[in-house]
Amino acid sequence: MAGLECAKRLARKNAKVLLVDRKRDLTKGIHTTGIFVRKTFEDFDFPPETLGKSICDATIYSPKLKALKLKSDKEEFRVGNMGVLYEKLLQDCIKEGVKFLSDTAYISAAMKLSRARTIVNLKNHGKRFQIKTKVLIGADGAKSRVAKDLGLDENKEWIVGYEEVFQGVPLKNNPRLHCFLDAKLAPGYLAWVTNDGEDCHIGVGGYPSRFDPRKALKQFKSEIACKYVDLKNAKILESRGGRIPVGGVLKKIANENGLLIGDAAGAVSPLTAGGLDPCMRLSKFASEVILERLRANNPEILISYSGKMFRAKFTTRLWMRYLLKSITNQTLLELAFKFLRSGFGRRIAEKIFFRRSSFPDVNVMENPEIYPVKDVLTL
């Protein structure tokens, strides 16, 4: 998502872009549940067929399945049809002039600091080849090889999410997001059931050192999820899984040769593990920075693309992530849930789920403290 969005924005401004993906088919091997929050689908345009029905209700469950129901008068969530969305974005990129290489593996990159060029080694259908680029953009996930080769910061903390997507699950009431707190089945995070009447997502997430995602999902489906959705005639469409960085936006995410976006940059909420809104906004900002670098022919502009400006935004969420990680048994989770059911706790839960707040918007030209005037004047 991050790579497609950034490539599209760059190409629209006539930048020459090569988009590389190791997959042969972008619709296969999807890693995200695809839950978009209100701020994202209000601020960005998505083709109607790529987003499911709106979800206004959410329920949090304790390990003993006590429920805290939350309701908003706004459309808070929509589940994306990610395969269709990726294909739409890819076609948009190609129409704008992006050259796309599928089934192409990234091997390595070597920086040429004297000329601010990077030599990138790729492999397509068994054949290796090199390209030279002014800017290398790493949109290659939580364990980014581009970050390592560019000498940038790398994610050190992540959880693992694993889910199955079903078709043919009847929707009895309004679409609802079900979130289950469970120290055994989802240590340090949660399990979920999302059914918008089109597809039903059932998944678990947590720290990989403390659970087996596949076994946990099997147990969750048979013991808990079956109480909330009818899977008798359900047809499984696909399974999804992957790392989700939860350490916050990394500090050093750029140098004169390139930068990181999406999960590679740690652009994920440390608390909720939501990454689609941060991915969109950081990709938009990255494209603006890169265009300034190209127009000014000044590679130093990229250095000001720093994660430090965003980390303060996530201080509270990082602390809450630490607290959630430290709760290692069901009794403590029940106590935490009891707090959420209090008046003050409920307000916190409503802010987490419904507040129109996520990754901050940054505009290059409106932020001279980020980009020195001398750089802007060279345009």
C-alpha positions as CSV (number, residue, x, y, z in Angstrom):
1,M,0.0,0.0,0.0
2,A,2.8,2.4,1.0
3,G,4.8,1.8,-2.2
4,L,1.8,2.0,-4.5
5,E,0.6,5.3,-3.0
6,C,4.1,6.9,-3.0
7,A,4.8,5.8,-6.6
8,K,1.5,7.1,-7.8
9,R,2.1,10.5,-6.3
10,L,5.6,10.8,-7.6
11,A,4.6,9.8,-11.1
12,R,1.8,12.4,-11.2
13,K,4.5,15.0,-10.8
14,N,6.5,13.6,-13.7
15,A,9.1,11.8,-11.7
16,K,10.6,8.7,-13.3
17,V,9.6,5.8,-11.0
18,L,10.4,2.1,-11.1
19,L,8.2,0.0,-8.8
20,V,9.5,-3.4,-7.9
21,D,7.7,-6.2,-6.2
22,R,8.8,-9.8,-5.6
23,K,5.2,-11.0,-6.1
24,R,3.9,-12.2,-9.4
25,D,0.3,-11.3,-8.3
26,L,-0.3,-8.4,-5.9
27,T,-3.6,-10.0,-4.8
28,K,-1.9,-13.0,-3.4
29,G,-0.2,-13.2,0.0
30,I,-1.9,-10.1,1.5
31,H,-0.7,-9.4,5.1
32,T,-3.2,-6.8,6.4
33,T,-6.8,-7.2,7.7
34,G,-7.5,-4.0,5.8
35,I,-9.5,-2.0,8.4
36,F,-9.6,1.6,7.4
37,V,-10.4,4.2,10.0
38,R,-12.7,7.2,9.4
39,K,-9.9,9.7,9.0
40,T,-8.4,7.7,6.2
41,F,-11.5,7.2,4.0
42,E,-12.6,10.8,4.7
43,D,-9.2,12.3,3.6
44,F,-8.2,10.0,0.8
45,D,-10.2,8.8,-2.3
46,F,-10.9,5.1,-2.7
47,P,-12.9,3.5,-5.5
48,P,-16.3,2.5,-4.0
49,E,-15.9,-1.2,-4.8
50,T,-12.7,-1.4,-2.7
51,L,-14.3,-0.7,0.6
52,G,-16.9,-2.7,2.5
53,K,-19.9,-1.5,4.5
54,S,-19.4,1.1,7.2
55,I,-19.0,-0.1,10.8
56,C,-20.2,2.2,13.6
57,D,-20.1,-0.3,16.5
58,A,-17.3,-2.0,18.4
59,T,-17.3,-4.4,21.4
60,I,-14.4,-5.2,23.7
61,Y,-14.5,-8.5,25.5
62,S,-12.6,-9.6,28.7
63,P,-11.0,-13.0,29.0
64,K,-14.3,-14.1,30.7
65,L,-16.2,-12.6,27.7
66,K,-17.7,-9.8,29.6
67,A,-18.6,-7.1,27.1
68,L,-18.1,-3.4,26.7
69,K,-20.2,-2.1,23.8
70,L,-19.2,1.1,22.1
71,K,-21.2,3.0,19.5
72,S,-20.5,6.0,17.4
73,D,-22.9,8.2,15.4
74,K,-20.3,8.3,12.6
75,E,-19.0,5.7,10.1
76,E,-15.8,4.7,12.0
77,F,-14.4,1.7,10.1
78,R,-14.6,0.1,6.7
79,V,-12.9,-3.1,5.7
80,G,-11.0,-2.9,2.4
81,N,-11.1,-5.4,-0.4
82,M,-7.3,-5.3,-0.4
83,G,-6.7,-7.4,-3.5
84,V,-9.0,-5.2,-5.6
85,L,-7.6,-2.1,-4.1
86,Y,-4.0,-3.1,-4.8
87,E,-4.9,-3.8,-8.4
88,K,-6.7,-0.4,-8.8
89,L,-3.7,1.4,-7.3
90,L,-1.3,-0.5,-9.5
91,Q,-3.3,0.5,-12.6
92,D,-3.3,4.1,-11.5
93,C,0.5,4.0,-11.1
94,I,0.9,2.5,-14.6
95,K,-1.4,5.1,-16.1
96,E,0.7,7.8,-14.5
97,G,3.9,6.4,-16.1
98,V,5.3,4.2,-13.4
99,K,7.3,1.2,-14.8
100,F,6.4,-1.9,-12.8
101,L,8.5,-5.1,-12.4
102,S,6.7,-8.0,-10.8
103,D,8.3,-11.2,-9.8
104,T,11.4,-9.2,-9.1
105,A,13.5,-9.7,-6.0
106,Y,15.5,-7.0,-4.3
107,I,19.0,-8.3,-3.6
108,S,21.1,-5.4,-2.2
109,A,22.0,-1.8,-2.6
110,A,25.3,0.1,-2.6
111,M,25.5,3.8,-1.9
112,K,27.6,6.2,-4.0
113,L,27.8,9.2,-1.6
114,S,29.9,11.4,-3.9
115,R,27.2,11.6,-6.6
116,A,24.2,10.8,-4.3
117,R,23.4,7.8,-6.4
118,T,22.5,4.3,-5.3
119,I,23.2,1.1,-7.3
120,V,20.4,-1.4,-6.7
121,N,20.9,-5.1,-7.4
122,L,17.7,-6.9,-8.6
123,K,16.8,-10.4,-9.8
124,N,14.1,-11.2,-12.3
125,H,13.4,-14.7,-13.5
126,G,16.8,-15.9,-12.4
127,K,18.7,-13.1,-14.0
128,R,20.5,-10.4,-12.0
129,F,20.7,-6.8,-13.1
130,Q,21.6,-3.4,-11.7
131,I,19.9,0.0,-11.9
132,K,21.1,3.4,-10.7
133,T,18.7,5.7,-8.8
134,K,18.7,9.1,-7.2
135,V,16.3,8.0,-4.5
136,L,15.8,4.4,-3.2
137,I,12.4,4.1,-1.3
138,G,12.1,1.1,1.0
139,A,8.5,0.0,1.3
140,D,9.5,-3.6,2.0
141,G,7.9,-4.3,5.4
142,A,8.7,-4.6,9.0
143,K,12.0,-6.3,8.5
144,S,13.3,-4.0,5.8
145,R,16.4,-5.1,3.9
146,V,16.5,-1.6,2.3
147,A,16.8,-0.1,5.8
148,K,19.7,-2.3,6.5
149,D,21.5,-1.6,3.2
150,L,21.0,2.2,3.5
151,G,22.2,2.2,7.1
152,L,18.9,3.4,8.5
153,D,17.1,2.4,11.7
154,E,15.4,-1.0,11.8
155,N,12.4,-2.2,13.6
156,K,13.3,-4.0,16.8
157,E,9.8,-4.7,18.3
158,W,6.9,-6.3,16.6
159,I,3.9,-8.5,17.1
160,V,2.6,-11.2,14.7
161,G,-0.9,-11.2,13.3
162,Y,-2.6,-14.2,11.7
163,E,-6.2,-14.4,10.4
164,E,-8.5,-16.2,8.1
165,V,-11.0,-14.6,5.7
166,F,-14.4,-16.2,5.2
167,Q,-17.3,-15.8,2.8
168,G,-20.8,-16.9,3.4
169,V,-21.0,-15.9,7.1
170,P,-24.5,-14.5,7.8
171,L,-24.7,-11.0,9.4
172,K,-27.5,-11.0,12.0
173,N,-27.2,-7.4,13.1
174,N,-25.3,-4.3,12.0
175,P,-21.7,-4.7,11.1
176,R,-19.5,-4.7,14.3
177,L,-15.9,-4.9,15.2
178,H,-15.4,-7.5,18.0
179,C,-12.1,-7.3,20.0
180,F,-11.1,-9.9,22.5
181,L,-8.6,-9.5,25.3
182,D,-6.9,-12.8,26.0
183,A,-3.4,-13.2,27.5
184,K,-3.0,-16.8,26.1
185,L,-4.6,-16.6,22.7
186,A,-3.4,-13.0,21.9
187,P,-0.6,-12.1,24.3
188,G,0.1,-8.4,24.2
189,Y,-2.5,-7.6,21.7
190,L,-6.0,-9.0,20.9
191,A,-8.1,-11.4,18.9
192,W,-10.8,-10.1,16.5
193,V,-13.9,-10.9,14.5
194,T,-15.0,-8.5,11.9
195,N,-18.1,-9.2,9.7
196,D,-19.4,-6.5,7.5
197,G,-21.8,-8.7,5.7
198,E,-19.4,-9.3,2.8
199,D,-16.3,-11.0,4.2
200,C,-15.7,-12.1,7.8
201,H,-12.2,-11.8,9.3
202,I,-11.2,-13.9,12.3
203,G,-7.7,-13.4,13.7
204,V,-5.3,-13.3,16.5
205,G,-2.2,-11.2,17.2
206,G,0.5,-11.1,19.8
207,Y,4.2,-11.4,20.6
208,P,5.6,-14.3,18.7
209,S,7.7,-15.5,21.6
210,R,4.6,-16.1,23.7
211,F,2.2,-17.9,21.5
212,D,1.7,-20.0,18.3
213,P,-0.5,-17.9,16.0
214,R,-1.9,-20.9,14.0
215,K,-2.8,-22.9,17.1
216,A,-4.2,-19.9,18.9
217,L,-6.4,-19.1,15.9
218,K,-7.7,-22.6,15.7
219,Q,-8.6,-22.5,19.4
220,F,-10.1,-19.1,19.2
221,K,-12.4,-20.1,16.3
222,S,-13.6,-23.3,18.0
223,E,-14.0,-21.9,21.5
224,I,-14.9,-18.2,21.2
225,A,-15.5,-16.9,17.7
226,C,-18.1,-19.5,17.0
227,K,-20.3,-17.9,19.7
228,Y,-20.5,-14.7,17.7
229,V,-20.5,-15.7,14.0
230,D,-22.0,-18.8,12.3
231,L,-19.3,-20.6,10.4
232,K,-21.3,-23.7,9.5
233,N,-21.6,-22.8,5.8
234,A,-18.6,-20.5,5.6
235,K,-16.1,-20.8,2.9
236,I,-12.5,-19.8,3.6
237,L,-11.1,-17.5,1.0
238,E,-7.6,-17.0,2.3
239,S,-5.3,-16.8,5.3
240,R,-3.1,-13.8,6.1
241,G,-0.2,-13.3,8.4
242,G,2.8,-11.2,9.1
243,R,4.9,-9.0,11.3
244,I,3.4,-5.7,12.6
245,P,6.0,-3.2,14.0
246,V,4.8,-1.7,17.3
247,G,7.9,0.4,18.4
248,G,6.7,3.6,16.8
249,V,8.1,5.5,13.9
250,L,11.8,5.0,13.7
251,K,14.1,8.0,14.2
252,K,16.5,7.7,11.3
253,I,14.4,6.9,8.2
254,A,16.3,8.8,5.5
255,N,19.7,9.7,4.3
256,E,21.0,11.3,1.1
257,N,20.4,8.1,-0.9
258,G,16.9,7.1,0.1
259,L,14.2,6.8,2.7
260,L,11.6,4.4,4.3
261,I,7.8,4.4,4.3
262,G,5.1,2.2,5.7
263,D,6.0,-0.7,8.0
264,A,9.7,-0.3,7.0
265,A,9.6,3.1,8.8
266,G,7.7,1.8,11.7
267,A,4.7,3.9,10.7
268,V,2.2,1.9,12.7
269,S,0.2,2.9,15.9
270,P,2.1,1.2,18.8
271,L,-1.1,0.6,20.6
272,T,-3.7,-0.4,18.0
273,A,-1.2,-1.8,15.5
274,G,-3.2,0.1,12.8
275,G,-0.9,0.9,9.9
276,L,-3.0,1.9,6.9
277,D,-3.6,5.5,7.9
278,P,0.0,6.2,8.9
279,C,1.1,4.4,5.7
280,M,-1.0,6.7,3.5
281,R,0.1,9.9,5.2
282,L,3.8,9.1,5.5
283,S,3.8,8.1,1.8
284,K,2.2,11.4,0.8
285,F,4.8,13.3,2.9
286,A,7.7,11.2,1.5
287,S,6.6,12.0,-2.1
288,E,6.6,15.7,-1.3
289,V,10.1,15.5,0.2
290,I,11.4,13.5,-2.8
291,L,10.0,15.9,-5.3
292,E,11.7,18.8,-3.5
293,R,14.9,16.9,-3.6
294,L,14.6,16.3,-7.3
295,R,13.6,19.8,-8.2
296,A,16.4,21.4,-6.1
297,N,18.9,18.7,-7.2
298,N,19.9,18.7,-3.5
299,P,20.1,15.2,-1.9
300,E,20.6,16.7,1.6
301,I,16.9,17.6,1.6
302,L,16.1,13.9,2.2
303,I,17.9,14.0,5.5
304,S,15.2,16.3,7.0
305,Y,12.7,13.5,6.4
306,S,13.1,12.3,10.0
307,G,11.0,10.1,12.3
308,K,11.9,12.3,15.3
309,M,9.2,14.8,14.4
310,F,6.6,12.1,14.7
311,R,7.7,10.2,17.8
312,A,6.3,12.7,20.3
313,K,2.9,12.1,18.8
314,F,3.0,8.5,19.9
315,T,4.5,8.9,23.4
316,T,1.3,8.0,25.2
317,R,0.6,5.1,22.9
318,L,4.1,3.8,23.4
319,W,3.5,3.8,27.2
320,M,0.2,2.1,26.7
321,R,1.9,-0.5,24.5
322,Y,4.4,-1.2,27.3
323,L,1.6,-1.7,29.8
324,L,-0.3,-4.0,27.4
325,K,2.9,-6.0,26.8
326,S,3.5,-6.4,30.6
327,I,0.0,-7.8,31.3
328,T,0.8,-11.5,31.0
329,N,-2.1,-13.3,32.7
330,Q,-5.9,-13.3,32.5
331,T,-6.5,-11.9,36.0
332,L,-4.6,-8.7,35.2
333,L,-6.5,-8.4,31.9
334,E,-9.8,-8.8,33.8
335,L,-8.8,-6.0,36.1
336,A,-7.8,-3.8,33.1
337,F,-11.1,-4.5,31.5
338,K,-12.9,-3.6,34.8
339,F,-11.2,-0.2,34.6
340,L,-12.4,0.2,30.9
341,R,-16.0,-0.3,32.1
342,S,-15.7,2.7,34.5
343,G,-16.8,6.1,33.3
344,F,-13.2,7.3,32.8
345,G,-12.1,4.1,31.3
346,R,-14.9,4.0,28.8
347,R,-14.0,7.5,27.6
348,I,-10.4,6.3,27.0
349,A,-11.8,3.3,25.0
350,E,-14.0,5.6,22.9
351,K,-11.0,7.8,22.2
352,I,-8.9,4.8,21.1
353,F,-11.6,3.5,18.8
354,F,-13.5,6.6,17.6
355,R,-11.3,9.6,17.9
356,R,-10.4,11.1,14.5
357,S,-6.7,11.1,15.3
358,S,-3.9,9.2,13.8
359,F,-0.7,10.0,12.0
360,P,-0.1,13.8,11.7
361,D,-0.2,15.5,8.4
362,V,2.9,17.4,7.4
363,N,3.3,19.8,4.5
364,V,6.8,20.6,3.2
365,M,6.2,24.2,2.3
366,E,4.3,25.0,5.4
367,N,7.0,23.7,7.7
368,P,10.2,25.9,7.4
369,E,11.4,24.4,10.7
370,I,11.6,21.1,8.9
371,Y,13.1,22.4,5.6
372,P,15.5,25.3,6.0
373,V,14.6,28.4,4.0
374,K,17.8,28.1,2.0
375,D,16.6,24.7,0.6
376,V,13.1,26.1,-0.3
377,L,14.7,29.1,-2.1
378,T,16.6,26.9,-4.4
379,L,13.4,25.6,-6.1
